[in-house]
Amino acid sequence: MKHQKIFKLLNKIFVSKGLSKQHAKITTNALINAELVGAYGHGLSRLKMYCDRISKKLINPKPKIKIKKITASISHIDADNSIGFVAADFGIKTAIQNAKKTGIGMVAIKNSGHYGMSGYYAEQAIKKNLIVMIFTNGPPAIAPHGAMKSLFGTNPICFGTPTGTKIPFILDTSISMINRGKIRVAARSNKKIPLGVALDKFGNPTTDARKALKGVQLPIAGFRGSGLAWMVDILSGVLTGANHSGHVKDPFDDFTGPQNVGHLFITFKKNLFQKDFNKRILSNIKTIKKLPKIKGFNKIMYPGQNKYLRFKKNFKKDIRITNSVKKDLKELIG
Amino acid sequence: MKHQKIFKLLNKIFVSKGLSKQHAKITTNALINAELVGAYGHGLSRLKMYCDRISKKLINPKPKIKIKKITASISHIDADNSIGFVAADFGIKTAIQNAKKTGIGMVAIKNSGHYGMSGYYAEQAIKKNLIVMIFTNGPPAIAPHGAMKSLFGTNPICFGTPTGTKIPFILDTSISMINRGKIRVAARSNKKIPLGVALDKFGNPTTDARKALKGVQLPIAGFRGSGLAWMVDILSGVLTGANHSGHVKDPFDDFTGPQNVGHLFITFKKNLFQKDFNKRILSNIKTIKKLPKIKGFNKIMYPGQNKYLRFKKNFKKDIRITNSVKKDLKELIG
C-alpha cells in the first residue's frame, strides 16, 4: 500500500478514536517509521491494540499533559495516560529545549505507554546536534538473574550521537536475547523463534513463539544483562514515578488499567568539551571500519547504519500489509 | 598482612615516587579497597606497573590538574597525566558538587589513566544521596563485532543508586565476557581461563590466559555488547578529548607515552521527581528478591550486594600477599 494512503488511513482511524489531529499525526508517523525501518513488531501489528486500549479508556485520547520544571535543565512530565508516542514526542522536544538552553537536559515521564522505538526519538535530538540517552521500561518479559519468573521489560538502552554525516550513530538495544515485538510477530505468523532466547512457563527452552510469550525471555549475558535491565527499571520507573518492578501492564493482555510506562531522556551538546567533535567521531568510526574483518563480514557497520539503509530502501517501496493487519484495518475503518 | 601495615607501606612507596601525601593516600586507599572487595586484578597486582610508569615519566606524580567550568552543572578536567585514581577522585567530587548545586552534574576528564573500579567512585556519590553513571575507556581488549582485531577496552558501564539501606545498588559491568584484570591475574598465577571468553592472536578460542592477553576478548552478546562498548568509547574518549578508537595505551605493555584514558561522570539527585524515592526503590528491590528462584539460587542479589558482603568479610581479615606481589614490594622498598 502507498505510504500516503496508509498515512491518511491511520490518521483517520486515530482521529475517529478521539485523538487531536496533531496527536494522530505524531502517532501515525511513528507507526509508519517502524514499518520503514523494518521494525514490524513496533509497526502496524500494534494498531488494533492501541485502538482497543483507547476504546476501553486505558489510553486517554485527550490527555492533559502536565509539565513541571524542576530546574532549567530538568523537567518532569505527567503524560496523563496519553498514547506513548505523544508523551515521548513531547518529552524529547522538552529535553532538546533544555539542553539547547543549558548544555544538558533531563526529562522524566510517568503515566505514559509503549512509544515504539527509542531510536526514533533519539533521531530528533541528533538532528539538533545533541548526544542523547533514552531509557524506558515495559511489561514483564525477562526474568531477573536467578529468578523463575519474568519481571523486567525488554528495557532498551538507547544511545545516539551525531556523526558528522547524514547517518547518525544510534544504538537501540533491548536487554533480551530477542525483541519481544519479534516474538509477537512470529506468534501472529506461526513462525518459530531461535532456541536459547526464551523459556516456556515451566522453565523449559522453547522455539514456540506463543509459549515464549507466556514464559520467560532470557537476558543477554546473564547477571550483566539482568543488572542492565534492573538499571533501566530504576531509571525509567522508580525515579520517574511510573510503574516498576513488574507492574507495567502488558498492552496486549492486561486491560485492568493504564500501562503507566516511564521514560527518561538525557540530552547534551556534542561539543561541550571538544570543539572538533565531528572530526573526532568521524576519525573514530573510520578507524573502526578499517579493522580486518572476520569471515562472513564484508563491512563493519556502526549501530543505526543498517536501519538507515533499510529506511532508504523501503522508503521507495510500498508498505506490505499482512493479512492480519488487513483484517485489523477493515475492522477499524468499519 | 595487616591493612595498616600495607597502608603505610604503599603510602611510603608512592610518596617516594614523588606523589604528594594526599595523592599517595587516595591511590593507596583505592588499591586496598580493590583487594578488600576481591577485585584482585585492580589491586596490588598493579602496584609495580604504576610505579614503573611514574619512573618512566608516563604518569605525572605532580600533576597540575586544570578544571574548566562549562556551566554550573558541567565541568571539564584536564588531569595532566596524573595517576588515574587522583583524576577520578577529583572528578567524582566535582560531579557531586555540581549535582548538589544544580540537581545534575556532568564531568568529563581527559589525560587520565587507569583508575581501578568505577564502582569505587560511584560509592562516593551514592553516600551523598546521588544517582550516578560512570563511563571509562581502556586499552584495546575487545574486538568490535565483525572485526579480527581488538580495539575497544573492556569499557565498563557503571550505574549506582542509593537504596535506602547501607548496601548501595552498584552495577559495574565490563562489556567483555571476562574482566581483563582476571585474565591478567590468571596469567600471573598460571591458571586457565574459561573457554569462549577470548580468542588468541590467530582468532582461535583459547583457555591460555597469556595467549588471551595477546589475542582478542569477546564482547557480551555480539553486536549488542559491541555497540555498548562503542558507546562507552564515544562518551569517555571522543567526547572528552581523551584517546579513543584503540589509542588508549596499555599500561603494562606500552611505554611510548601516557595512557590518556578518558572518563565521564554523570550525577543527579535521587529525589528530583519523587520525594519518596527511598520507599520506591526499597519496594522495587523487595519485590524482585521475592520472586521464585531457579535451581541453584538461594537468593536473588542486586548488583553491588555481593561486593559489599565480600568487603565486610575481608575487612576483618589480613590481606593476602601473593609471592608475585611480595617480590614487587621488596623491589619497590629497596
Boltz contact constraints between the chains, C-beta under 6 A:
constraints:
  - contact:
      token1: [A, 70]
      token2: [B, 272]
      max_distance: 6.0
  - contact:
      token1: [A, 71]
      token2: [B, 103]
      max_distance: 6.0
  - contact:
      token1: [A, 73]
      token2: [B, 104]
      max_distance: 6.0
  - contact:
      token1: [A, 74]
      token2: [B, 103]
      max_distance: 6.0
  - contact:
      token1: [A, 76]
      token2: [B, 273]
      max_distance: 6.0
  - contact:
      token1: [A, 103]
      token2: [B, 71]
      max_distance: 6.0
  - contact:
      token1: [A, 103]
      token2: [B, 74]
      max_distance: 6.0
  - contact:
      token1: [A, 104]
      token2: [B, 73]
      max_distance: 6.0
  - contact:
      token1: [A, 104]
      token2: [B, 106]
      max_distance: 6.0
  - contact:
      token1: [A, 106]
      token2: [B, 104]
      max_distance: 6.0
  - contact:
      token1: [A, 108]
      token2: [B, 273]
      max_distance: 6.0
  - contact:
      token1: [A, 144]
      token2: [B, 288]
      max_distance: 6.0
  - contact:
      token1: [A, 144]
      token2: [B, 300]
      max_distance: 6.0
  - contact:
      token1: [A, 146]
      token2: [B, 293]
      max_distance: 6.0
  - contact:
      token1: [A, 146]
      token2: [B, 297]
      max_distance: 6.0
  - contact:
      token1: [A, 146]
      token2: [B, 300]
      max_distance: 6.0
  - contact:
      token1: [A, 147]
      token2: [B, 291]
      max_distance: 6.0
  - contact:
      token1: [A, 147]
      token2: [B, 300]
      max_distance: 6.0
  - contact:
      token1: [A, 148]
      token2: [B, 292]
      max_distance: 6.0
  - contact:
      token1: [A, 148]
      token2: [B, 294]
      max_distance: 6.0
  - contact:
      token1: [A, 149]
      token2: [B, 291]
      max_distance: 6.0
  - contact:
      token1: [A, 149]
      token2: [B, 292]
      max_distance: 6.0
  - contact:
      token1: [A, 159]
      token2: [B, 231]
      max_distance: 6.0
  - contact:
      token1: [A, 161]
      token2: [B, 234]
      max_distance: 6.0
  - contact:
      token1: [A, 171]
      token2: [B, 227]
      max_distance: 6.0
  - contact:
      token1: [A, 171]
      token2: [B, 231]
      max_distance: 6.0
  - contact:
      token1: [A, 173]
      token2: [B, 224]
      max_distance: 6.0
  - contact:
      token1: [A, 173]
      token2: [B, 227]
      max_distance: 6.0
  - contact:
      token1: [A, 220]
      token2: [B, 221]
      max_distance: 6.0
  - contact:
      token1: [A, 220]
      token2: [B, 224]
      max_distance: 6.0
  - contact:
      token1: [A, 221]
      token2: [B, 220]
      max_distance: 6.0
  - contact:
      token1: [A, 221]
      token2: [B, 221]
      max_distance: 6.0
  - contact:
      token1: [A, 224]
      token2: [B, 173]
      max_distance: 6.0
  - contact:
      token1: [A, 224]
      token2: [B, 220]
      max_distance: 6.0
  - contact:
      token1: [A, 227]
      token2: [B, 171]
      max_distance: 6.0
  - contact:
      token1: [A, 227]
      token2: [B, 173]
      max_distance: 6.0
  - contact:
      token1: [A, 227]
      token2: [B, 303]
      max_distance: 6.0
  - contact:
      token1: [A, 231]
      token2: [B, 159]
      max_distance: 6.0
  - contact:
      token1: [A, 231]
      token2: [B, 171]
      max_distance: 6.0
  - contact:
      token1: [A, 234]
      token2: [B, 161]
      max_distance: 6.0
  - contact:
      token1: [A, 238]
      token2: [B, 280]
      max_distance: 6.0
  - contact:
      token1: [A, 238]
      token2: [B, 281]
      max_distance: 6.0
  - contact:
      token1: [A, 238]
      token2: [B, 284]
      max_distance: 6.0
  - contact:
      token1: [A, 239]
      token2: [B, 273]
      max_distance: 6.0
  - contact:
      token1: [A, 240]
      token2: [B, 273]
      max_distance: 6.0
  - contact:
      token1: [A, 241]
      token2: [B, 273]
      max_distance: 6.0
  - contact:
      token1: [A, 241]
      token2: [B, 274]
      max_distance: 6.0
  - contact:
      token1: [A, 244]
      token2: [B, 284]
      max_distance: 6.0
  - contact:
      token1: [A, 245]
      token2: [B, 284]
      max_distance: 6.0
  - contact:
      token1: [A, 245]
      token2: [B, 287]
      max_distance: 6.0
  - contact:
      token1: [A, 245]
      token2: [B, 288]
      max_distance: 6.0
  - contact:
      token1: [A, 272]
      token2: [B, 70]
      max_distance: 6.0
  - contact:
      token1: [A, 273]
      token2: [B, 76]
      max_distance: 6.0
  - contact:
      token1: [A, 273]
      token2: [B, 108]
      max_distance: 6.0
  - contact:
      token1: [A, 273]
      token2: [B, 240]
      max_distance: 6.0
  - contact:
      token1: [A, 273]
      token2: [B, 241]
      max_distance: 6.0
  - contact:
      token1: [A, 274]
      token2: [B, 241]
      max_distance: 6.0
  - contact:
      token1: [A, 280]
      token2: [B, 238]
      max_distance: 6.0
  - contact:
      token1: [A, 281]
      token2: [B, 238]
      max_distance: 6.0
  - contact:
      token1: [A, 284]
      token2: [B, 238]
      max_distance: 6.0
  - contact:
      token1: [A, 284]
      token2: [B, 244]
      max_distance: 6.0
  - contact:
      token1: [A, 284]
      token2: [B, 245]
      max_distance: 6.0
  - contact:
      token1: [A, 287]
      token2: [B, 245]
      max_distance: 6.0
  - contact:
      token1: [A, 288]
      token2: [B, 144]
      max_distance: 6.0
  - contact:
      token1: [A, 288]
      token2: [B, 245]
      max_distance: 6.0
  - contact:
      token1: [A, 291]
      token2: [B, 147]
      max_distance: 6.0
  - contact:
      token1: [A, 291]
      token2: [B, 149]
      max_distance: 6.0
  - contact:
      token1: [A, 292]
      token2: [B, 148]
      max_distance: 6.0
  - contact:
      token1: [A, 292]
      token2: [B, 149]
      max_distance: 6.0
  - contact:
      token1: [A, 293]
      token2: [B, 146]
      max_distance: 6.0
  - contact:
      token1: [A, 294]
      token2: [B, 148]
      max_distance: 6.0
  - contact:
      token1: [A, 297]
      token2: [B, 146]
      max_distance: 6.0
  - contact:
      token1: [A, 300]
      token2: [B, 144]
      max_distance: 6.0
  - contact:
      token1: [A, 300]
      token2: [B, 146]
      max_distance: 6.0
  - contact:
      token1: [A, 300]
      token2: [B, 147]
      max_distance: 6.0
  - contact:
      token1: [A, 303]
      token2: [B, 227]
      max_distance: 6.0
